[in-house]
Amino acid sequence: MTQALRAWLRAIRPFTLPASVVPVLVGTALAFHDGHFDGWRFLLTLLGSMLVQVGTNLVDEYTDHEKVGSQGKLLAPYKVIALGLLSPQAVHAGALLSFGMATVIGLYLVLVTNWALLLFCAASLLVAYSYSAGPMPLGNVGLGQPLVFIFMGLLMVTATYYVQTAAVTSQALLAALPIACLVTAILVVNDLRDMEEDRQTGKITPVSRFGAGFGVGTFLLLVGGAYLGMVLWVVARPALFPTLLVLLALPQAFFTTRLIISGETRATLNQALRSSAQLHLQFGVLQALGLVISRLLSVH
């Protein structure tokens, strides 16, 4: 692997990509459960979602380097500009290329489904770019958690389902709710880790504003809400009992919670951040698998 390729792999932050993969898996699995599956649309939706995530990461890298006072921040290993591995211009161009490719994919999916999908695609790209960029980055004014909950949870799952079925149903929203909770929980852990740094740089998050205790409580509420939502969904629709496979991810949830509660050091919270991402991935894959199994059982 060349040095340039290693630098780009650092810049796109592959460890964050499951956050863009899981909603597509769950939305597609629910569509399959309801008798709809188009492999080509699934692959394009997956690629488009990942490209938006990559673009968001690159914009964050670029704007974080350019902003005044960034030199005083702790240097994460993926900060390729500060490490001299890539130029700011290259990273910015990479972000625009990622968003451009995602736009082409989105327009194709709009053509084969319905113009209504265009609203979601346009809003997603706007929020993804504005999260870290612009005169008032949305992630710096306390909007990060609600935006992630809506766009990387509720809307991403339901939009994926729409690509397959050309419909939005209450069941799609119910399937999306746990994923929205758990992807937001990742951001809460990130905000806990960066709380003091955010306060020093003036970045507003719920955690930097209301304190670590509020952050821990929010994390517990989100994780508990994800599991409660799944259980209530199965109670309402017993045929979905295979989705209770998500209970297999409970050890990961308990492990992450212990790390957060005892998170007195940045190293511990870094571990908690990775663990919360693993929880989101495990839960989402198990939920999608449960939906597929439920469909297979219903046709036999």
C-alpha positions as MATLAB code, in Angstrom:
seq = 'MTQALRAWLRAIRPFTLPASVVPVLVGTALAFHDGHFDGWRFLLTLLGSMLVQVGTNLVDEYTDHEKVGSQGKLLAPYKVIALGLLSPQAVHAGALLSFGMATVIGLYLVLVTNWALLLFCAASLLVAYSYSAGPMPLGNVGLGQPLVFIFMGLLMVTATYYVQTAAVTSQALLAALPIACLVTAILVVNDLRDMEEDRQTGKITPVSRFGAGFGVGTFLLLVGGAYLGMVLWVVARPALFPTLLVLLALPQAFFTTRLIISGETRATLNQALRSSAQLHLQFGVLQALGLVISRLLSVH';
ca = [
       0.000    0.000    0.000;
       1.417    3.368   -1.003;
       1.914    6.198    1.467;
      -0.698    8.326   -0.336;
      -3.301    5.557   -0.121;
      -2.595    5.077    3.585;
      -3.045    8.813    4.094;
      -6.423    8.807    2.328;
      -7.550    5.792    4.340;
      -6.714    7.721    7.499;
      -8.563   10.766    6.219;
     -11.816    8.990    5.359;
     -11.864    7.336    8.839;
     -13.046    3.802    7.918;
     -13.961    3.155   11.564;
     -16.879    5.593   11.166;
     -18.373    3.956    8.064;
     -20.564    1.400    9.893;
     -22.691    4.377   10.963;
     -23.625    4.833    7.291;
     -23.892    1.108    6.524;
     -26.217   -0.019    9.337;
     -29.246    2.156    8.388;
     -29.068    0.845    4.809;
     -28.916   -2.752    6.022;
     -31.936   -2.306    8.285;
     -34.027   -0.399    5.737;
     -33.269   -2.951    3.036;
     -33.945   -5.880    5.365;
     -37.362   -4.450    6.255;
     -38.135   -4.025    2.557;
     -37.118   -7.656    1.988;
     -39.377   -8.641    4.878;
     -42.225   -6.845    3.101;
     -41.511   -8.616   -0.185;
     -39.309   -6.066   -1.972;
     -35.631   -6.348   -2.826;
     -33.566   -4.915   -5.664;
     -29.875   -5.753   -5.322;
     -28.705   -2.946   -7.611;
     -30.633   -0.313   -5.680;
     -29.305   -1.736   -2.420;
     -25.682   -1.481   -3.576;
     -26.147    2.053   -4.888;
     -27.874    3.189   -1.693;
     -25.078    1.651    0.369;
     -22.375    3.313   -1.718;
     -24.159    6.667   -1.692;
     -24.579    6.568    2.074;
     -20.898    5.733    2.589;
     -19.812    8.509    0.231;
     -21.817   11.064    2.205;
     -20.118    9.825    5.395;
     -16.692   10.067    3.758;
     -17.470   13.567    2.505;
     -18.600   14.621    5.970;
     -15.383   13.269    7.509;
     -13.224   15.099    4.974;
     -15.090   18.374    5.468;
     -14.613   17.988    9.221;
     -10.885   17.382    8.679;
     -10.566   20.430    6.433;
     -12.577   22.872    8.530;
     -11.029   21.670   11.789;
      -7.586   22.444   10.370;
      -8.614   25.823    9.002;
     -10.414   27.186   12.053;
      -8.618   29.550   14.385;
      -7.315   27.851   17.515;
      -7.252   24.350   16.070;
      -3.509   24.150   16.690;
      -4.153   23.793   20.393;
      -6.349   20.746   20.067;
      -5.241   17.201   20.818;
      -3.962   15.652   17.602;
      -5.984   12.601   16.622;
      -4.142    9.977   14.531;
      -6.473   10.547   11.559;
      -5.701   14.286   11.302;
      -3.815   13.978    8.027;
      -3.464   17.703    7.310;
      -1.871   18.542   10.646;
       0.408   15.510   10.264;
       1.509   16.766    6.854;
       0.215   13.708    5.005;
      -2.278   15.544    2.755;
      -2.725   19.181    1.818;
      -5.861   21.127    2.798;
      -6.668   21.590   -0.887;
      -6.507   17.840   -1.535;
      -8.772   17.053    1.401;
     -11.296   19.703    0.350;
     -11.265   18.361   -3.220;
     -11.786   14.851   -1.866;
     -14.828   16.020    0.080;
     -16.347   17.676   -2.976;
     -15.659   14.561   -5.082;
     -17.345   12.347   -2.486;
     -20.409   14.573   -2.315;
     -20.461   14.829   -6.114;
     -20.453   11.039   -6.555;
     -23.156   10.712   -3.906;
     -25.210   13.304   -5.778;
     -24.988   11.333   -9.037;
     -26.106    8.168   -7.242;
     -28.926   10.049   -5.541;
     -30.181   11.500   -8.813;
     -30.224    8.050  -10.407;
     -32.212    6.641   -7.491;
     -34.631    9.560   -7.784;
     -35.134    8.743  -11.469;
     -35.961    5.095  -10.760;
     -38.193    5.817   -7.764;
     -39.901    9.157   -7.234;
     -38.981   12.836   -7.114;
     -39.880   12.891   -3.400;
     -36.567   11.117   -2.713;
     -34.831   14.224   -4.066;
     -35.900   16.175   -0.976;
     -34.164   13.701    1.317;
     -31.015   13.553   -0.832;
     -30.715   17.342   -1.040;
     -31.332   17.825    2.683;
     -28.824   15.106    3.589;
     -26.060   16.640    1.482;
     -26.772   20.107    2.856;
     -26.699   18.917    6.470;
     -23.616   16.743    5.873;
     -21.642   19.702    4.505;
     -23.008   22.239    6.987;
     -22.366   20.009    9.991;
     -18.743   21.168   10.171;
     -18.518   23.904    7.508;
     -20.035   27.298    6.882;
     -20.268   30.451    9.015;
     -22.164   28.582   11.755;
     -21.389   24.838   11.667;
     -24.466   22.956   12.846;
     -22.431   20.573   14.977;
     -20.954   23.493   16.930;
     -24.237   25.049   18.059;
     -25.840   22.148   19.895;
     -27.608   20.608   16.892;
     -25.323   17.622   16.379;
     -27.283   15.041   18.340;
     -30.764   15.835   16.973;
     -29.438   16.019   13.422;
     -27.691   12.659   13.715;
     -30.819   11.124   15.266;
     -32.969   12.375   12.385;
     -30.697   12.029    9.366;
     -28.476    9.037   10.211;
     -31.278    7.212   11.951;
     -34.891    7.919   11.116;
     -34.508    9.330    7.626;
     -31.703    7.068    6.421;
     -33.586    3.882    7.279;
     -36.905    5.118    5.900;
     -35.274    6.517    2.738;
     -33.562    3.180    2.128;
     -36.902    1.452    2.565;
     -38.439    3.971    0.156;
     -35.804    3.239   -2.503;
     -36.862   -0.412   -2.426;
     -40.628   -0.010   -2.038;
     -41.564    3.562   -3.104;
     -43.450    3.827    0.191;
     -42.929    5.127    3.717;
     -44.720    3.226    6.446;
     -45.058    3.402   10.202;
     -43.168    0.094   10.353;
     -40.185    1.707    8.639;
     -40.146    4.419   11.303;
     -40.370    1.819   14.070;
     -37.463   -0.086   12.552;
     -35.492    3.157   12.312;
     -36.014    4.288   15.888;
     -33.497    1.933   17.591;
     -30.880    2.708   14.949;
     -31.444    6.435   15.470;
     -30.976    5.985   19.213;
     -27.744    4.024   18.920;
     -26.059    6.171   16.271;
     -26.821    9.220   18.417;
     -25.366    7.396   21.428;
     -22.039    7.250   19.563;
     -22.039   11.036   19.262;
     -22.912   11.400   22.946;
     -19.806    9.380   23.876;
     -17.740   11.497   21.493;
     -19.069   14.637   23.190;
     -18.246   13.192   26.611;
     -14.677   12.547   25.522;
     -14.277   16.057   24.063;
     -16.249   17.930   26.742;
     -13.390   20.000   28.185;
     -11.848   20.646   24.791;
     -15.220   21.776   23.406;
     -15.688   24.156   26.312;
     -12.274   25.681   25.691;
     -12.914   26.181   21.978;
     -16.496   27.421   22.396;
     -18.153   24.446   20.704;
     -21.644   23.934   22.110;
     -22.927   20.417   22.645;
     -25.518   19.194   25.166;
     -22.665   17.640   27.131;
     -20.437   20.725   27.139;
     -23.442   22.799   28.211;
     -25.018   20.554   30.853;
     -22.110   18.388   32.004;
     -20.902   14.799   32.020;
     -23.777   13.540   34.155;
     -26.245   14.751   31.553;
     -24.236   12.970   28.866;
     -24.191    9.671   30.735;
     -27.937    9.942   31.362;
     -28.558   10.670   27.690;
     -26.499    7.640   26.664;
     -28.442    5.362   29.013;
     -31.746    6.771   27.772;
     -30.789    6.200   24.134;
     -29.526    2.653   24.606;
     -32.465    1.748   26.824;
     -34.826    3.312   24.289;
     -33.337    1.221   21.478;
     -33.974   -2.045   23.319;
     -37.354   -0.997   24.665;
     -38.437    0.040   21.184;
     -37.518   -3.363   19.766;
     -39.315   -5.261   22.525;
     -42.484   -3.187   22.144;
     -42.374   -3.656   18.365;
     -42.252   -7.430   18.803;
     -45.064   -7.313   21.365;
     -47.180   -5.462   18.814;
     -46.119   -7.774   15.957;
     -45.199  -11.209   17.378;
     -44.192  -12.476   13.925;
     -41.120  -10.257   14.253;
     -39.795  -12.273   17.203;
     -36.544  -13.126   15.301;
     -35.555   -9.466   15.629;
     -35.019  -10.159   19.327;
     -31.643  -11.404   18.158;
     -30.617   -7.859   19.083;
     -30.536   -9.069   22.682;
     -27.275  -10.803   21.756;
     -25.719   -7.344   21.678;
     -26.603   -6.671   25.322;
     -23.122   -7.666   26.597;
     -21.665   -4.982   24.347;
     -24.177   -2.476   25.734;
     -23.253   -3.344   29.337;
     -19.530   -3.197   28.560;
     -19.868    0.220   26.927;
     -21.940    1.546   29.809;
     -19.324    0.447   32.338;
     -16.625    2.222   30.359;
     -18.635    5.441   30.225;
     -19.544    5.448   33.910;
     -15.896    4.854   34.854;
     -14.604    7.107   32.083;
     -12.242    9.281   34.067;
      -9.566    9.381   31.384;
      -9.574   10.209   27.697;
      -8.146    6.763   26.939;
     -11.128    5.096   28.619;
     -13.577    7.286   26.731;
     -11.755    6.541   23.466;
     -12.343    2.862   24.208;
     -15.981    3.643   25.034;
     -16.339    5.451   21.718;
     -15.116    2.424   19.785;
     -17.324    0.190   21.905;
     -20.439    2.304   21.266;
     -19.768    2.092   17.521;
     -19.504   -1.694   17.869;
     -22.813   -1.753   19.733;
     -24.504    0.165   16.913;
     -23.027   -2.218   14.335;
     -23.884   -5.410   16.236;
     -27.419   -4.283   17.022;
     -28.083   -3.173   13.440;
     -26.746   -6.343   11.835;
     -28.752   -8.497   14.250;
     -31.902   -6.445   13.641;
     -31.485   -6.780    9.878;
     -30.804  -10.509   10.193;
     -33.905  -10.909   12.356;
     -36.058   -9.183    9.730;
     -34.706  -11.461    6.999;
     -35.301  -14.573    9.113;
     -38.820  -13.389    9.920;
     -39.551  -13.117    6.195;
     -38.106  -16.559    5.452;
     -40.178  -18.133    8.232;
     -43.363  -16.487    6.965;
     -43.057  -18.006    3.488;
     -42.557  -21.574    4.670;
];
